[in-house]
Amino acid sequence: MSYLETTFRSLGHRAYRLYFTGQTISTIGNWVQKIAQVWLVLELTGSGTLLGITAGLQQLPTLVLTPWAGLLADRISRRTMLLWAQVSTGVLALALATLAWLDNLTVPVIMTLAVVLGVVDAFDKPVRHTFAADIVPARDVTNAVALNATMFNAGKVLGPAAAGIGISLVGVGACFAFNAFSSFVMILALRRIRPSEIQTRDLGGAEPRALRAGLVYARRTPVIAATLGLMTLTGLVAYEWTTAVPLLAREHSTNPAMIGFFFAAMGTGAVIGSLSLAGVLVATSRTLLIGGTAFSIALCLVAAAPGLALALVAMVILGAAATTFRALATSLVQLEADPAVRGRMISLLIMAINGTSPVSGPLIGWVSEQLGARAAVGLGAGASLATTAVAWRFLSKAAPR
């Protein structure tokens, strides 16, 4: 089998092709909406702290609801959950578009809708991350996760670019409307997946204290416990791009379009990195820790970049390191977890990375206002590197294999 065939082998499964295609369009739409929302908040307030608070509000439901979403993903059809999440996303996107066209979008309204969108995301994320494992064989799970990362980051390239053009030509209302359309495409893709193409699993009944049982399982599985701890602390100090990237862009240039260029640079690196490694990436404790070290170094490069050109180059490197690190963590948790608790384990991982935003968003925004965005990224780099070292020491004793 050639390297190209190995890299894209998950696309040989019809169900995964449909899922991948629908997700690609949906992800582009999500990023178009994110950039339009960021632009609106900065345009209305000019405040990094308020931008961080808005991002934190949107992620707050992830912190509160994701464990229940993961439990639900272990008990009902994951395709059904995805369908309902996409319908809800489309309706909310249409609401944003309508309010924008009526010129009624204020910061309180944006924050309120951000919370509602966060509720939908909290139920959408665990099943998005685990559904691929239901439609590909176990041997292709890591490859499917890596291709998902490629898709997500391709959206990070195309979405901000499309948003920049869309905001200037047709306005933010059209950007929100495009996200509604992208949700419709995802719904069609999911509807075309045949039941026979989804692996059967034991949905189980009402397990007593199911959430607590999931936490105990994670704590007693050293690799999962270390992965969750590592991603929680890096999520708290570093994985908050919705706040950090726009503030970095503003620090290097007053051109509003530069926000899109910074996201696009990061996304370009992520696509290159994930495609380069999709065929050979193996999720192990060692590769995860190497990924965490590379991620911390990439953050240092971004913080140290003295000018705009070097900053964009550093963002490309950061994109490759960040997507590889996250793909390794996602694959490792899924491979280590029993299928009966996989949804709960992924929900804990999502909480670790995204659920910290209610704290990390305002924190990074405040530090950026006080010391500058580059200083905030630099502090995150140091903390991430120290956390990786602690995880490395723990796993060398708890899981030497």
C-alpha positions in Angstrom: 0.0 0.0 0.0 1.4 3.4 -1.0 1.9 6.2 1.5 -1.0 8.1 -0.1 -3.3 5.1 0.3 -2.2 4.7 3.9 -2.8 8.4 4.7 -6.4 8.4 3.3 -7.3 4.8 4.1 -10.3 5.7 6.3 -11.9 7.4 3.2 -12.2 3.9 1.7 -15.2 3.4 4.0 -18.4 4.9 2.4 -19.9 6.0 5.7 -16.7 7.8 6.7 -16.5 9.5 3.3 -20.0 10.9 3.8 -19.3 11.9 7.4 -16.0 13.5 6.4 -17.6 15.5 3.6 -20.4 16.8 5.7 -18.1 17.7 8.5 -15.8 19.6 6.2 -18.6 21.9 5.0 -20.0 22.2 8.5 -16.7 23.1 10.0 -16.1 25.8 7.4 -19.5 27.3 8.3 -18.7 27.2 12.0 -15.5 29.1 11.5 -17.2 31.7 9.3 -19.6 32.3 12.1 -16.8 32.3 14.8 -14.8 35.0 12.9 -17.9 37.1 12.3 -18.8 36.9 16.0 -15.2 37.8 17.0 -15.2 40.7 14.6 -18.5 42.0 15.9 -17.4 41.9 19.6 -14.1 43.7 18.9 -15.9 46.2 16.6 -18.5 47.0 19.3 -16.2 47.0 22.3 -12.5 46.9 21.4 -12.0 45.0 24.6 -9.8 41.8 24.9 -11.4 41.0 28.2 -15.0 41.2 26.8 -13.9 39.0 23.9 -12.5 36.5 26.4 -15.7 36.6 28.5 -17.8 36.0 25.3 -15.6 33.0 24.4 -15.8 31.7 28.0 -19.6 32.0 28.1 -19.8 29.9 24.9 -17.6 27.2 26.5 -19.3 27.3 29.9 -22.0 24.7 29.0 -19.1 22.4 27.9 -17.8 22.5 31.5 -21.3 21.8 33.0 -23.1 19.6 30.5 -20.4 17.6 28.6 -20.3 14.7 31.1 -24.1 14.2 30.7 -23.6 14.5 26.9 -20.9 11.8 27.0 -23.2 9.6 29.1 -26.0 10.1 26.6 -23.7 9.3 23.7 -23.0 5.9 25.4 -26.7 5.2 25.7 -28.4 6.3 22.5 -27.7 6.5 18.8 -24.8 8.8 18.2 -26.1 9.6 14.7 -29.4 10.7 16.2 -27.5 13.0 18.6 -25.5 14.5 15.7 -28.7 15.1 13.7 -30.4 17.0 16.5 -27.3 19.0 17.2 -27.0 20.1 13.6 -30.7 21.1 13.4 -30.2 23.2 16.5 -27.1 24.8 15.2 -28.8 25.7 11.9 -31.7 27.3 13.7 -29.4 29.4 16.0 -27.4 30.5 13.0 -30.5 31.6 11.2 -31.5 33.6 14.3 -28.1 35.3 14.4 -28.4 36.1 10.7 -31.9 37.6 11.1 -30.8 39.7 14.1 -27.8 41.0 12.1 -29.9 41.9 9.1 -32.3 43.8 11.4 -29.3 45.5 13.1 -30.3 44.2 16.5 -27.1 42.3 17.4 -25.7 43.9 20.6 -23.0 42.5 22.9 -25.6 41.2 25.5 -27.5 39.5 22.7 -24.3 38.0 21.3 -23.3 36.7 24.7 -26.8 35.2 25.3 -26.8 33.4 22.0 -23.2 32.3 22.7 -24.4 30.5 25.8 -27.2 28.8 23.9 -24.8 27.8 21.1 -22.5 26.5 23.9 -25.3 24.2 25.1 -25.6 22.7 21.6 -21.9 22.3 21.3 -21.7 20.6 24.7 -23.9 17.8 23.3 -22.4 17.8 19.8 -18.7 17.6 20.6 -18.5 14.2 22.4 -20.5 12.4 19.7 -18.6 14.2 16.9 -15.3 12.9 18.3 -16.6 9.3 18.9 -18.8 8.7 15.8 -15.8 8.1 13.6 -14.9 5.1 15.7 -18.4 3.7 15.0 -18.0 3.8 11.2 -14.4 2.6 10.7 -12.6 -0.6 11.9 -10.5 -0.4 15.1 -7.3 -0.5 13.0 -8.3 2.8 11.3 -9.4 4.8 14.3 -6.2 6.8 14.7 -6.1 7.5 11.0 -9.8 8.6 11.1 -9.0 10.9 14.0 -6.0 12.4 12.2 -8.1 13.0 9.0 -10.8 14.6 11.2 -8.1 16.9 12.5 -7.1 17.7 8.9 -10.7 18.4 8.1 -11.1 20.7 11.1 -8.0 22.6 10.3 -8.8 22.9 6.6 -12.0 24.6 7.9 -9.8 26.9 10.0 -8.0 27.9 6.8 -11.0 28.3 4.5 -13.5 29.6 7.1 -11.6 32.7 8.3 -10.7 33.5 4.7 -14.3 33.2 3.6 -15.4 35.2 6.7 -13.0 38.1 5.9 -14.3 38.3 2.3 -17.9 37.8 3.4 -17.9 40.5 6.1 -16.4 43.1 3.7 -18.7 42.2 0.8 -22.0 41.0 2.1 -21.9 41.6 5.9 -22.0 39.4 9.0 -25.6 38.4 8.5 -24.7 36.4 5.4 -21.8 34.8 7.3 -24.3 33.5 9.9 -26.7 32.3 7.1 -23.9 30.4 5.5 -23.4 28.4 8.7 -27.1 27.5 8.7 -26.6 26.2 5.1 -23.5 24.2 6.2 -25.6 22.5 9.0 -28.1 21.4 6.3 -25.3 19.8 4.3 -24.1 17.9 7.4 -27.7 16.7 8.0 -28.0 15.3 4.5 -24.6 13.5 4.9 -25.7 11.9 8.1 -29.1 10.8 6.7 -27.3 9.0 3.9 -25.3 6.8 6.2 -26.9 3.4 6.3 -27.6 1.7 9.7 -25.7 -1.4 8.5 -22.5 0.8 8.1 -22.6 1.8 11.8 -21.0 -0.7 14.2 -23.4 -2.2 16.7 -22.7 -1.7 20.4 -24.3 -2.4 23.7 -26.3 0.8 24.5 -26.9 -0.5 28.0 -29.5 0.6 30.4 -29.7 3.1 33.3 -26.4 2.4 35.0 -26.4 3.5 38.7 -24.1 6.4 39.3 -22.9 6.3 35.7 -21.0 9.6 35.8 -19.2 8.7 38.9 -18.3 5.3 37.4 -16.8 7.1 34.4 -14.7 9.3 36.6 -13.5 6.3 38.6 -12.7 4.4 35.3 -10.6 7.4 34.1 -8.8 7.7 37.4 -7.9 4.0 37.5 -6.6 4.0 33.9 -3.2 5.7 34.2 -2.8 6.6 30.5 -6.3 8.2 30.4 -5.8 10.0 33.7 -2.4 11.4 32.6 -3.9 12.5 29.2 -6.8 14.2 30.9 -4.6 16.0 33.4 -2.2 17.1 30.7 -4.9 18.4 28.4 -6.7 20.2 31.3 -3.7 22.3 32.2 -2.7 23.0 28.7 -6.3 23.9 28.0 -6.3 26.3 30.9 -3.2 28.2 29.8 -2.9 27.7 26.1 -5.7 26.1 24.1 -7.9 29.2 23.9 -7.5 30.3 20.3 -10.7 32.3 20.1 -9.3 34.8 22.5 -5.5 34.5 21.9 -5.3 34.6 18.1 -7.3 37.8 17.5 -5.4 39.6 20.2 -2.1 38.4 18.8 -3.2 39.6 15.4 -4.1 43.0 16.7 -0.8 43.3 18.5 1.1 42.8 15.2 -1.3 44.8 12.9 -4.2 47.2 13.1 -5.7 45.6 9.9 -8.9 43.7 10.9 -8.3 41.2 8.1 -5.1 40.1 9.9 -7.3 38.1 12.4 -8.3 35.9 9.5 -4.7 35.6 8.2 -3.5 34.4 11.6 -6.2 31.8 11.9 -5.5 30.8 8.3 -1.8 30.5 9.0 -2.5 28.3 11.9 -4.9 26.2 10.0 -2.5 25.8 7.1 0.1 24.4 9.4 -2.5 22.1 11.0 -3.5 20.7 7.6 0.2 20.1 6.6 1.0 18.5 9.9 -2.0 16.2 10.1 -1.7 15.1 6.5 2.0 14.4 6.9 1.4 12.2 9.9 -2.0 10.7 9.2 -0.4 7.7 7.5 2.2 7.0 10.2 0.9 8.5 13.4 0.6 6.0 16.2 -1.1 7.1 19.5 1.0 6.0 22.4 1.9 7.6 25.8 5.4 8.4 24.4 4.2 10.1 21.2 1.6 12.1 23.2 4.3 13.4 25.5 6.6 14.2 22.5 3.6 16.0 21.0 3.1 18.0 24.2 6.8 19.1 24.2 6.6 20.1 20.5 3.4 22.1 21.2 5.1 24.0 24.1 8.1 24.8 21.9 5.8 26.1 19.1 4.1 28.4 21.6 7.5 29.8 22.6 8.2 30.5 18.9 4.9 32.4 18.6 5.6 34.4 21.7 9.2 35.3 20.6 8.4 36.2 17.0 9.5 39.9 16.7 7.6 40.9 13.5 4.5 40.1 11.5 6.1 37.8 8.9 7.9 35.7 11.5 4.7 35.6 13.6 2.7 34.1 10.7 5.5 31.5 10.1 5.4 30.7 13.8 1.6 30.3 13.6 2.0 27.7 10.9 4.4 25.7 13.1 2.0 26.1 16.0 -0.9 24.8 13.9 1.0 21.7 13.0 2.0 21.0 16.6 -1.4 21.8 18.2 -3.4 19.6 15.9 -0.9 16.7 16.2 -1.0 17.0 20.0 -4.8 17.0 20.2 -5.2 14.2 17.6 -2.8 12.0 19.7 -4.8 12.8 22.9 -8.1 12.0 21.2 -6.9 8.8 19.7 -5.2 7.6 22.8 -8.2 8.1 25.0 -10.5 6.2 22.5 -8.0 3.4 22.1 -7.5 3.0 25.9 -11.2 3.2 26.8 -13.6 0.3 26.7 -16.3 1.1 24.0 -19.0 1.1 26.8 -17.4 4.2 28.4 -15.8 5.8 25.3 -18.4 8.6 25.1 -17.8 9.5 28.8 -14.0 9.4 28.4 -14.2 11.7 25.3 -16.5 14.1 27.1 -13.9 14.4 29.9 -11.3 15.1 27.3 -13.5 17.8 25.7 -14.0 19.3 29.2 -10.2 19.3 29.7 -9.5 21.2 26.4 -12.6 23.4 25.9 -14.3 23.4 29.3 -11.6 25.5 30.8 -12.5 28.4 28.5 -14.7 30.1 31.1 -11.5 30.6 33.1 -8.8 30.6 30.4 -10.6 33.0 28.0 -11.0 36.0 30.5 -7.5 35.1 32.0 -5.7 35.2 28.6 -7.7 38.4 27.7 -6.7 40.1 31.0 -3.0 39.1 30.8 -2.9 40.3 27.2 -4.3 43.7 28.2 -1.8 44.0 31.1 1.3 42.5 29.5 0.6 42.0 25.9 -0.7 39.0 23.9 2.8 37.6 23.2 3.5 37.6 27.0 0.3 35.7 27.6 1.3 33.1 25.0 4.8 32.8 26.5 3.4 32.2 30.0 1.2 29.5 28.5 4.2 27.9 26.8 6.2 27.7 30.0 3.2 26.2 31.9 2.5 23.7 29.2 6.1 22.5 29.1 6.2 22.1 32.9 2.9 20.1 32.8 4.3 17.8 30.1 7.3 17.1 32.2 5.2 16.2 35.2 3.0 13.9 33.0 6.1 12.2 31.6 7.4 11.5 35.1 4.0 10.1 36.2 3.6 7.8 33.2 7.2 6.5 33.4 6.2 5.0 36.7 2.5 4.3 36.3 2.5 2.9 32.8 6.1 2.2 31.8 5.0 0.3 28.6 
